[in-house]
Amino acid sequence: MVLKMNKRNKKILTAIVILLLLYYLYKIYLDKSKKGKTTNGNGGNLGEARYRCDAGGCLECPPNIPNIENVCPFTDSNCGSGCTHPPIITPPSLPKVVGCMDNTQLNYDPLANFPCRKCCVPIIYGCNDMTAINYYGGVSSGYGCTNNVNDTSCCVYSL
């Protein structure tokens, strides 16, 4: 099968050659960057794994910290069996509950542990008695002139 070399086919062939060249260069780069390094247990980061003895037991150090040999002197995950501290078990973190954390707002959420942006709804006080002259239908449900739904002290009535 002979491929006719028109403009479109030349562009496709050029793109394929460029992609192959980029792939080849990428593979060379990866091979050079891995040379002489090992994968440690720290999420697959490259470099020699280092450990330190801490109150939590023998802990793996993050890679690429300055003076890692002094801060994290051990290369084995048992800290050279010199770590006598029992590991500290930390409780799992609480789930993120987004909500209004302002207790003066209508939709205050006491379980919220992460504030939301612009989600708090203010409490609107006013006369909620439909027979009053100054009745306002926008008063928050469950509220009147104060926090009490039955408080009509701010309502004005005709004689």
HUVEN-V839906 format. One record per residue. N is the residue number from 1. NEAR is the number of other ideal C-beta (glycine too) atoms within 10 Angstrom. Layout:
# HUVEN-V839906
n	near
N	NEAR
N	NEAR
This chain:
# HUVEN-V839906
n	near
1	2
2	4
3	8
4	6
5	9
6	8
7	7
8	9
9	11
10	10
11	10
12	11
13	12
14	10
15	10
16	10
17	10
18	10
19	10
20	10
21	10
22	10
23	10
24	10
25	10
26	10
27	10
28	10
29	10
30	10
31	9
32	9
33	10
34	11
35	7
36	8
37	11
38	9
39	12
40	19
41	10
42	14
43	9
44	7
45	14
46	14
47	13
48	12
49	18
50	20
51	22
52	17
53	18
54	15
55	10
56	14
57	15
58	19
59	17
60	17
61	18
62	12
63	16
64	9
65	10
66	6
67	7
68	16
69	9
70	8
71	11
72	21
73	15
74	20
75	13
76	11
77	12
78	12
79	20
80	12
81	9
82	10
83	19
84	8
85	12
86	9
87	12
88	9
89	6
90	7
91	5
92	5
93	6
94	9
95	7
96	8
97	13
98	13
99	17
100	19
101	18
102	16
103	8
104	9
105	14
106	15
107	15
108	15
109	18
110	9
111	8
112	17
113	12
114	11
115	13
116	14
117	6
118	5
119	15
120	17
121	12
122	11
123	14
124	13
125	16
126	18
127	22
128	24
129	19
130	8
131	10
132	16
133	10
134	11
135	15
136	14
137	8
138	7
139	18
140	17
141	8
142	11
143	17
144	20
145	18
146	11
147	11
148	11
149	14
150	10
151	15
152	17
153	10
154	16
155	19
156	11
157	11
158	6
159	2
